[in-house]
Structure formats: C-alpha cells, structure tokens
Amino acid sequence: MEINLVAEGLKFMVLGMLIVFVFLYVLVEVMKLQAKLINKYFPEKEPEAPASAPRADSDEEARVTAAIVAAIAEFRKTKS
C-alpha cells in the first residue's frame, strides 16, 4: 500500500512540475509576441539630438561649487 502512495505522490509531483513548466513557457512566448506587436504598432521614436545645447559658464560652475563646499564646511563646524 505504501509503495502505491509513493508512486502516486511522484506522479502528482511530476504532473505539477510539468504544468508549471508549460505555463512558464507559454508566458515567455506570449511576452515575446506582445513585444513584437508593441514594436510594430508603437515604434520608439529616435531621440533628436539638440542642435546646440547651451553649456553652463565655467565661472558660474566654479561659484556654485565654492558655495557648496563652503556650506558643507560651515555645517561641519556647527556640528562639532
């Protein structure tokens, strides 16, 4: 009797694992199909390169950096 129960348990285990494997395979294939359909009907637009992006002035960047460094130094002084 116990051998029969073990065999039934193994059978259900294999059946369950097979069902999960088939479900995951179908899920992957559906996701691939969905990606193809989305790319077909809603293609990504190529990003337009800006003609000439104005760069920040290096003097302004230096002032901002100096202000940040000074603020951090002052914060550390008051902390101690």
Backbone as XML, in Angstrom:
<?xml version="1.0"?>
<chain id="A" units="angstrom">
  <residue number="1" name="MET">
    <atom name="N" x="0.811" y="-1.192" z="0.000"/>
    <atom name="CA" x="0.000" y="0.000" z="0.000"/>
    <atom name="C" x="0.865" y="1.272" z="0.000"/>
  </residue>
  <residue number="2" name="GLU">
    <atom name="N" x="1.958" y="1.283" z="0.787"/>
    <atom name="CA" x="2.801" y="2.472" z="0.852"/>
    <atom name="C" x="3.509" y="2.726" z="-0.473"/>
  </residue>
  <residue number="3" name="ILE">
    <atom name="N" x="3.885" y="1.670" z="-1.179"/>
    <atom name="CA" x="4.565" y="1.836" z="-2.457"/>
    <atom name="C" x="3.633" y="2.534" z="-3.440"/>
  </residue>
  <residue number="4" name="ASN">
    <atom name="N" x="2.383" y="2.191" z="-3.397"/>
    <atom name="CA" x="1.397" y="2.808" z="-4.274"/>
    <atom name="C" x="1.245" y="4.286" z="-3.934"/>
  </residue>
  <residue number="5" name="LEU">
    <atom name="N" x="1.270" y="4.652" z="-2.655"/>
    <atom name="CA" x="1.154" y="6.055" z="-2.269"/>
    <atom name="C" x="2.376" y="6.850" z="-2.713"/>
  </residue>
  <residue number="6" name="VAL">
    <atom name="N" x="3.545" y="6.250" z="-2.616"/>
    <atom name="CA" x="4.757" y="6.919" z="-3.062"/>
    <atom name="C" x="4.702" y="7.139" z="-4.575"/>
  </residue>
  <residue number="7" name="ALA">
    <atom name="N" x="4.260" y="6.153" z="-5.303"/>
    <atom name="CA" x="4.141" y="6.277" z="-6.760"/>
    <atom name="C" x="3.133" y="7.369" z="-7.122"/>
  </residue>
  <residue number="8" name="GLU">
    <atom name="N" x="2.014" y="7.401" z="-6.414"/>
    <atom name="CA" x="1.009" y="8.442" z="-6.673"/>
    <atom name="C" x="1.593" y="9.830" z="-6.362"/>
  </residue>
  <residue number="9" name="GLY">
    <atom name="N" x="2.349" y="9.937" z="-5.274"/>
    <atom name="CA" x="2.971" y="11.205" z="-4.922"/>
    <atom name="C" x="3.954" y="11.669" z="-5.982"/>
  </residue>
  <residue number="10" name="LEU">
    <atom name="N" x="4.760" y="10.743" z="-6.476"/>
    <atom name="CA" x="5.707" y="11.087" z="-7.536"/>
    <atom name="C" x="4.983" y="11.501" z="-8.815"/>
  </residue>
  <residue number="11" name="LYS">
    <atom name="N" x="3.898" y="10.801" z="-9.106"/>
    <atom name="CA" x="3.133" y="11.127" z="-10.306"/>
    <atom name="C" x="2.568" y="12.546" z="-10.216"/>
  </residue>
  <residue number="12" name="PHE">
    <atom name="N" x="2.008" y="12.894" z="-9.057"/>
    <atom name="CA" x="1.458" y="14.241" z="-8.896"/>
    <atom name="C" x="2.558" y="15.302" z="-8.899"/>
  </residue>
  <residue number="13" name="MET">
    <atom name="N" x="3.715" y="14.976" z="-8.350"/>
    <atom name="CA" x="4.826" y="15.914" z="-8.346"/>
    <atom name="C" x="5.272" y="16.198" z="-9.782"/>
  </residue>
  <residue number="14" name="VAL">
    <atom name="N" x="5.439" y="15.166" z="-10.569"/>
    <atom name="CA" x="5.867" y="15.344" z="-11.962"/>
    <atom name="C" x="4.803" y="16.093" z="-12.749"/>
  </residue>
  <residue number="15" name="LEU">
    <atom name="N" x="3.540" y="15.768" z="-12.525"/>
    <atom name="CA" x="2.451" y="16.454" z="-13.215"/>
    <atom name="C" x="2.437" y="17.939" z="-12.857"/>
  </residue>
  <residue number="16" name="GLY">
    <atom name="N" x="2.601" y="18.248" z="-11.586"/>
    <atom name="CA" x="2.612" y="19.645" z="-11.162"/>
    <atom name="C" x="3.787" y="20.406" z="-11.752"/>
  </residue>
  <residue number="17" name="MET">
    <atom name="N" x="4.961" y="19.794" z="-11.750"/>
    <atom name="CA" x="6.139" y="20.454" z="-12.308"/>
    <atom name="C" x="5.976" y="20.656" z="-13.812"/>
  </residue>
  <residue number="18" name="LEU">
    <atom name="N" x="5.368" y="19.696" z="-14.484"/>
    <atom name="CA" x="5.133" y="19.817" z="-15.916"/>
    <atom name="C" x="4.150" y="20.951" z="-16.214"/>
  </residue>
  <residue number="19" name="ILE">
    <atom name="N" x="3.116" y="21.062" z="-15.415"/>
    <atom name="CA" x="2.139" y="22.137" z="-15.617"/>
    <atom name="C" x="2.798" y="23.494" z="-15.427"/>
  </residue>
  <residue number="20" name="VAL">
    <atom name="N" x="3.626" y="23.638" z="-14.397"/>
    <atom name="CA" x="4.322" y="24.906" z="-14.156"/>
    <atom name="C" x="5.271" y="25.212" z="-15.315"/>
  </residue>
  <residue number="21" name="PHE">
    <atom name="N" x="6.003" y="24.215" z="-15.790"/>
    <atom name="CA" x="6.933" y="24.425" z="-16.895"/>
    <atom name="C" x="6.189" y="24.877" z="-18.148"/>
  </residue>
  <residue number="22" name="VAL">
    <atom name="N" x="5.083" y="24.230" z="-18.463"/>
    <atom name="CA" x="4.303" y="24.601" z="-19.650"/>
    <atom name="C" x="3.758" y="26.011" z="-19.499"/>
  </residue>
  <residue number="23" name="PHE">
    <atom name="N" x="3.250" y="26.339" z="-18.303"/>
    <atom name="CA" x="2.726" y="27.684" z="-18.070"/>
    <atom name="C" x="3.814" y="28.737" z="-18.276"/>
  </residue>
  <residue number="24" name="LEU">
    <atom name="N" x="4.999" y="28.504" z="-17.737"/>
    <atom name="CA" x="6.085" y="29.471" z="-17.887"/>
    <atom name="C" x="6.529" y="29.595" z="-19.347"/>
  </residue>
  <residue number="25" name="TYR">
    <atom name="N" x="6.555" y="28.491" z="-20.062"/>
    <atom name="CA" x="6.919" y="28.529" z="-21.477"/>
    <atom name="C" x="5.904" y="29.349" z="-22.266"/>
  </residue>
  <residue number="26" name="VAL">
    <atom name="N" x="4.624" y="29.113" z="-22.011"/>
    <atom name="CA" x="3.576" y="29.873" z="-22.702"/>
    <atom name="C" x="3.682" y="31.347" z="-22.334"/>
  </residue>
  <residue number="27" name="LEU">
    <atom name="N" x="3.957" y="31.649" z="-21.077"/>
    <atom name="CA" x="4.092" y="33.031" z="-20.642"/>
    <atom name="C" x="5.232" y="33.737" z="-21.370"/>
  </residue>
  <residue number="28" name="VAL">
    <atom name="N" x="6.362" y="33.074" z="-21.521"/>
    <atom name="CA" x="7.502" y="33.672" z="-22.221"/>
    <atom name="C" x="7.149" y="33.920" z="-23.684"/>
  </residue>
  <residue number="29" name="GLU">
    <atom name="N" x="6.496" y="32.977" z="-24.321"/>
    <atom name="CA" x="6.135" y="33.147" z="-25.728"/>
    <atom name="C" x="5.125" y="34.277" z="-25.914"/>
  </residue>
  <residue number="30" name="VAL">
    <atom name="N" x="4.165" y="34.398" z="-25.009"/>
    <atom name="CA" x="3.184" y="35.483" z="-25.089"/>
    <atom name="C" x="3.871" y="36.831" z="-24.896"/>
  </residue>
  <residue number="31" name="MET">
    <atom name="N" x="4.843" y="36.895" z="-23.990"/>
    <atom name="CA" x="5.569" y="38.142" z="-23.775"/>
    <atom name="C" x="6.384" y="38.526" z="-25.020"/>
  </residue>
  <residue number="32" name="LYS">
    <atom name="N" x="6.974" y="37.549" z="-25.683"/>
    <atom name="CA" x="7.714" y="37.827" z="-26.928"/>
    <atom name="C" x="6.762" y="38.356" z="-28.002"/>
  </residue>
  <residue number="33" name="LEU">
    <atom name="N" x="5.593" y="37.727" z="-28.129"/>
    <atom name="CA" x="4.604" y="38.175" z="-29.103"/>
    <atom name="C" x="4.139" y="39.587" z="-28.781"/>
  </residue>
  <residue number="34" name="GLN">
    <atom name="N" x="3.912" y="39.854" z="-27.516"/>
    <atom name="CA" x="3.490" y="41.188" z="-27.099"/>
    <atom name="C" x="4.552" y="42.221" z="-27.443"/>
  </residue>
  <residue number="35" name="ALA">
    <atom name="N" x="5.815" y="41.901" z="-27.223"/>
    <atom name="CA" x="6.896" y="42.837" z="-27.550"/>
    <atom name="C" x="6.928" y="43.115" z="-29.051"/>
  </residue>
  <residue number="36" name="LYS">
    <atom name="N" x="6.737" y="42.083" z="-29.868"/>
    <atom name="CA" x="6.724" y="42.282" z="-31.320"/>
    <atom name="C" x="5.563" y="43.173" z="-31.738"/>
  </residue>
  <residue number="37" name="LEU">
    <atom name="N" x="4.386" y="42.937" z="-31.165"/>
    <atom name="CA" x="3.221" y="43.746" z="-31.521"/>
    <atom name="C" x="3.390" y="45.198" z="-31.091"/>
  </residue>
  <residue number="38" name="ILE">
    <atom name="N" x="3.932" y="45.405" z="-29.909"/>
    <atom name="CA" x="4.133" y="46.778" z="-29.438"/>
    <atom name="C" x="5.149" y="47.492" z="-30.317"/>
  </residue>
  <residue number="39" name="ASN">
    <atom name="N" x="6.228" y="46.808" z="-30.680"/>
    <atom name="CA" x="7.236" y="47.442" z="-31.538"/>
    <atom name="C" x="6.696" y="47.711" z="-32.934"/>
  </residue>
  <residue number="40" name="LYS">
    <atom name="N" x="5.766" y="46.886" z="-33.387"/>
    <atom name="CA" x="5.207" y="47.079" z="-34.727"/>
    <atom name="C" x="4.267" y="48.284" z="-34.763"/>
  </residue>
  <residue number="41" name="TYR">
    <atom name="N" x="3.367" y="48.378" z="-33.787"/>
    <atom name="CA" x="2.350" y="49.425" z="-33.815"/>
    <atom name="C" x="2.752" y="50.695" z="-33.057"/>
  </residue>
  <residue number="42" name="PHE">
    <atom name="N" x="3.707" y="50.595" z="-32.156"/>
    <atom name="CA" x="4.175" y="51.756" z="-31.407"/>
    <atom name="C" x="5.702" y="51.789" z="-31.401"/>
  </residue>
  <residue number="43" name="PRO">
    <atom name="N" x="6.310" y="52.064" z="-32.551"/>
    <atom name="CA" x="7.781" y="52.058" z="-32.606"/>
    <atom name="C" x="8.346" y="53.209" z="-31.783"/>
  </residue>
  <residue number="44" name="GLU">
    <atom name="N" x="9.555" y="52.985" z="-31.265"/>
    <atom name="CA" x="10.226" y="54.026" z="-30.495"/>
    <atom name="C" x="10.709" y="55.115" z="-31.437"/>
  </residue>
  <residue number="45" name="LYS">
    <atom name="N" x="10.496" y="56.336" z="-31.029"/>
    <atom name="CA" x="10.985" y="57.450" z="-31.830"/>
    <atom name="C" x="12.460" y="57.639" z="-31.524"/>
  </residue>
  <residue number="46" name="GLU">
    <atom name="N" x="13.217" y="57.924" z="-32.563"/>
    <atom name="CA" x="14.638" y="58.153" z="-32.368"/>
    <atom name="C" x="14.817" y="59.495" z="-31.675"/>
  </residue>
  <residue number="47" name="PRO">
    <atom name="N" x="15.632" y="59.531" z="-30.632"/>
    <atom name="CA" x="15.806" y="60.806" z="-29.930"/>
    <atom name="C" x="16.495" y="61.832" z="-30.821"/>
  </residue>
  <residue number="48" name="GLU">
    <atom name="N" x="15.948" y="63.028" z="-30.795"/>
    <atom name="CA" x="16.517" y="64.094" z="-31.612"/>
    <atom name="C" x="17.678" y="64.717" z="-30.849"/>
  </residue>
  <residue number="49" name="ALA">
    <atom name="N" x="18.788" y="64.826" z="-31.524"/>
    <atom name="CA" x="19.953" y="65.445" z="-30.905"/>
    <atom name="C" x="19.745" y="66.958" z="-30.877"/>
  </residue>
  <residue number="50" name="PRO">
    <atom name="N" x="19.968" y="67.574" z="-29.736"/>
    <atom name="CA" x="19.803" y="69.034" z="-29.687"/>
    <atom name="C" x="20.841" y="69.701" z="-30.582"/>
  </residue>
  <residue number="51" name="ALA">
    <atom name="N" x="20.417" y="70.740" z="-31.270"/>
    <atom name="CA" x="21.300" y="71.424" z="-32.215"/>
    <atom name="C" x="22.541" y="71.948" z="-31.504"/>
  </residue>
  <residue number="52" name="SER">
    <atom name="N" x="22.341" y="72.746" z="-30.498"/>
    <atom name="CA" x="23.477" y="73.231" z="-29.717"/>
    <atom name="C" x="22.957" y="73.578" z="-28.327"/>
  </residue>
  <residue number="53" name="ALA">
    <atom name="N" x="23.215" y="72.694" z="-27.416"/>
    <atom name="CA" x="22.768" y="72.924" z="-26.049"/>
    <atom name="C" x="23.684" y="73.945" z="-25.401"/>
  </residue>
  <residue number="54" name="PRO">
    <atom name="N" x="23.108" y="74.988" z="-24.829"/>
    <atom name="CA" x="23.960" y="75.993" z="-24.186"/>
    <atom name="C" x="24.624" y="75.402" z="-22.949"/>
  </residue>
  <residue number="55" name="ARG">
    <atom name="N" x="25.928" y="75.527" z="-22.898"/>
    <atom name="CA" x="26.683" y="74.990" z="-21.764"/>
    <atom name="C" x="26.732" y="76.033" z="-20.666"/>
  </residue>
  <residue number="56" name="ALA">
    <atom name="N" x="26.737" y="75.547" z="-19.448"/>
    <atom name="CA" x="26.828" y="76.463" z="-18.312"/>
    <atom name="C" x="28.205" y="77.095" z="-18.289"/>
  </residue>
  <residue number="57" name="ASP">
    <atom name="N" x="28.252" y="78.324" z="-17.881"/>
    <atom name="CA" x="29.509" y="79.052" z="-17.823"/>
    <atom name="C" x="30.413" y="78.402" z="-16.778"/>
  </residue>
  <residue number="58" name="SER">
    <atom name="N" x="31.687" y="78.197" z="-17.101"/>
    <atom name="CA" x="32.585" y="77.536" z="-16.156"/>
    <atom name="C" x="32.780" y="78.393" z="-14.916"/>
  </residue>
  <residue number="59" name="ASP">
    <atom name="N" x="32.696" y="79.728" z="-15.056"/>
    <atom name="CA" x="32.817" y="80.616" z="-13.900"/>
    <atom name="C" x="31.622" y="80.400" z="-12.961"/>
  </residue>
  <residue number="60" name="GLU">
    <atom name="N" x="30.451" y="80.246" z="-13.551"/>
    <atom name="CA" x="29.243" y="80.011" z="-12.742"/>
    <atom name="C" x="29.340" y="78.664" z="-12.033"/>
  </residue>
  <residue number="61" name="GLU">
    <atom name="N" x="29.841" y="77.655" z="-12.725"/>
    <atom name="CA" x="30.009" y="76.337" z="-12.111"/>
    <atom name="C" x="30.992" y="76.408" z="-10.950"/>
  </residue>
  <residue number="62" name="ALA">
    <atom name="N" x="32.065" y="77.186" z="-11.111"/>
    <atom name="CA" x="33.058" y="77.329" z="-10.045"/>
    <atom name="C" x="32.445" y="78.007" z="-8.833"/>
  </residue>
  <residue number="63" name="ARG">
    <atom name="N" x="31.592" y="79.029" z="-9.056"/>
    <atom name="CA" x="30.938" y="79.707" z="-7.937"/>
    <atom name="C" x="29.974" y="78.785" z="-7.205"/>
  </residue>
  <residue number="64" name="VAL">
    <atom name="N" x="29.238" y="77.983" z="-7.949"/>
    <atom name="CA" x="28.305" y="77.049" z="-7.323"/>
    <atom name="C" x="29.075" y="76.010" z="-6.520"/>
  </residue>
  <residue number="65" name="THR">
    <atom name="N" x="30.153" y="75.488" z="-7.067"/>
    <atom name="CA" x="30.968" y="74.503" z="-6.352"/>
    <atom name="C" x="31.547" y="75.108" z="-5.081"/>
  </residue>
  <residue number="66" name="ALA">
    <atom name="N" x="32.034" y="76.341" z="-5.164"/>
    <atom name="CA" x="32.594" y="77.001" z="-3.986"/>
    <atom name="C" x="31.525" y="77.209" z="-2.919"/>
  </residue>
  <residue number="67" name="ALA">
    <atom name="N" x="30.308" y="77.557" z="-3.324"/>
    <atom name="CA" x="29.224" y="77.758" z="-2.365"/>
    <atom name="C" x="28.862" y="76.439" z="-1.679"/>
  </residue>
  <residue number="68" name="ILE">
    <atom name="N" x="28.856" y="75.352" z="-2.412"/>
    <atom name="CA" x="28.546" y="74.044" z="-1.826"/>
    <atom name="C" x="29.620" y="73.635" z="-0.835"/>
  </residue>
  <residue number="69" name="VAL">
    <atom name="N" x="30.887" y="73.827" z="-1.202"/>
    <atom name="CA" x="31.994" y="73.471" z="-0.315"/>
    <atom name="C" x="31.934" y="74.311" z="0.957"/>
  </residue>
  <residue number="70" name="ALA">
    <atom name="N" x="31.648" y="75.601" z="0.815"/>
    <atom name="CA" x="31.562" y="76.478" z="1.988"/>
    <atom name="C" x="30.409" y="76.071" z="2.891"/>
  </residue>
  <residue number="71" name="ALA">
    <atom name="N" x="29.274" y="75.700" z="2.303"/>
    <atom name="CA" x="28.123" y="75.291" z="3.101"/>
    <atom name="C" x="28.419" y="74.004" z="3.867"/>
  </residue>
  <residue number="72" name="ILE">
    <atom name="N" x="29.100" y="73.083" z="3.240"/>
    <atom name="CA" x="29.449" y="71.825" z="3.913"/>
    <atom name="C" x="30.436" y="72.091" z="5.047"/>
  </residue>
  <residue number="73" name="ALA">
    <atom name="N" x="31.409" y="72.953" z="4.792"/>
    <atom name="CA" x="32.391" y="73.276" z="5.828"/>
    <atom name="C" x="31.718" y="73.953" z="7.014"/>
  </residue>
  <residue number="74" name="GLU">
    <atom name="N" x="30.809" y="74.869" z="6.766"/>
    <atom name="CA" x="30.097" y="75.560" z="7.848"/>
    <atom name="C" x="29.223" y="74.578" z="8.633"/>
  </residue>
  <residue number="75" name="PHE">
    <atom name="N" x="28.590" y="73.673" z="7.926"/>
    <atom name="CA" x="27.755" y="72.667" z="8.592"/>
    <atom name="C" x="28.593" y="71.789" z="9.504"/>
  </residue>
  <residue number="76" name="ARG">
    <atom name="N" x="29.765" y="71.416" z="9.055"/>
    <atom name="CA" x="30.634" y="70.560" z="9.869"/>
    <atom name="C" x="31.166" y="71.309" z="11.086"/>
  </residue>
  <residue number="77" name="LYS">
    <atom name="N" x="31.388" y="72.611" z="10.961"/>
    <atom name="CA" x="31.847" y="73.419" z="12.101"/>
    <atom name="C" x="30.780" y="73.463" z="13.178"/>
  </residue>
  <residue number="78" name="THR">
    <atom name="N" x="29.542" y="73.686" z="12.801"/>
    <atom name="CA" x="28.459" y="73.802" z="13.770"/>
    <atom name="C" x="28.121" y="72.452" z="14.383"/>
  </residue>
  <residue number="79" name="LYS">
    <atom name="N" x="28.417" y="71.391" z="13.707"/>
    <atom name="CA" x="28.138" y="70.031" z="14.193"/>
    <atom name="C" x="29.074" y="69.649" z="15.318"/>
  </residue>
  <residue number="80" name="SER">
    <atom name="N" x="30.330" y="70.097" z="15.266"/>
    <atom name="CA" x="31.348" y="69.685" z="16.242"/>
    <atom name="C" x="31.218" y="70.411" z="17.548"/>
  </residue>
</chain>
